[in-house]
Amino acid sequence: MAHPKRKTSKTRRDKRRTHVKASQPTIGVDATTGEAHVWHRGYFVDGNFYYRGKLVFTAEEE
């Protein structure tokens, strides 16, 4: 197994890690309900579950 010949300095390590960042999720507004939600995720409005603007199931079905 390969081993490093020298210790990587904290500065060099941190410079490499500066490019790895978490991005904020994209928020979309549904045209049907007007609810703000994360793209490609289902969401609840008044107990009803919606996905891509369509009613998937209602609160009574649960």
Residue, then its C-alpha position, 0 to 999 in steps of 0.5 A: m500500500a502506498h504511503p505519503k513521503r511527506k506530511t501534507s501541511k494544513t495549508r495545502r490540505d485546506k486549499r484543496r478543500t476550499h472547492v468542496k462546498a454544499s450548495q443551497p437547494t433550488i426552491g420552486v413555487d407550484a402553480t397549482t397550490g402556490e406552495a414553495h417547495v424543493w424541486h423534485r420532492g413531494y410536499f404537503v399542503d393542508g394534509n394533501f400530498y402533491y408532487r409535480g403539481k398533481l394531487v397524489f393522495t388526500a388526507e382522508e386516504e391515510 
